[in-house]
Amino acid sequence: MNSDIDVFGVKAKVYIDFDESLEKLGSIIEKALNLKALRYENNEDEPYDLIGYTEVLGFELVLRSVINGFHESQYLFVLVIFTTDCFKEIFNDRIYDTSLWLARYLSMICELKTIAEITNGESKKIVKFWHDKPNRMNEVIEMQL
């Protein structure tokens, strides 16, 4: 491969407000994203909680619960997506963060409340999305941390 070409990976982390089970949330996401069924197993590391996992098109998806929630404690689940075998890209800081896009997309197609955390140098902010069904639009709130 030509050494002048930079290859980039992708990551995303979206917190989700959902008051039912991990498996129920997983089935909603599977259907909306047209994924094969998530495989559920206990995490290999403490606290050994249940996680949903699948691989598709070179991406790994992990759905798990969040201990103590996120910020306002109602965001009890997190979906993490990253490109498979991207160690070189991580080491060379060549990873695109698509968390904002994924949070908005999941909010629209799954009608879920989602949140993405964005870090830009020293500043950190969170962006919340939720689907306003009667008006068929997404509401957005941005907060500086």
Secondary structure, 3 states (H helix, E strand, C coil): CCCCCCCCEEEEEEEEECCCCHHHHHHHHHHHHCCCCCEEEECCCCCCCEEEEEEECCEEEEEEECCCCCCCCCCCEEEEEEECCCHHHHHCCCEEECHHHHHHHHHHHHCCEEEEEEEECCEEEEEEEEEEHHHCEEEEEEEEC
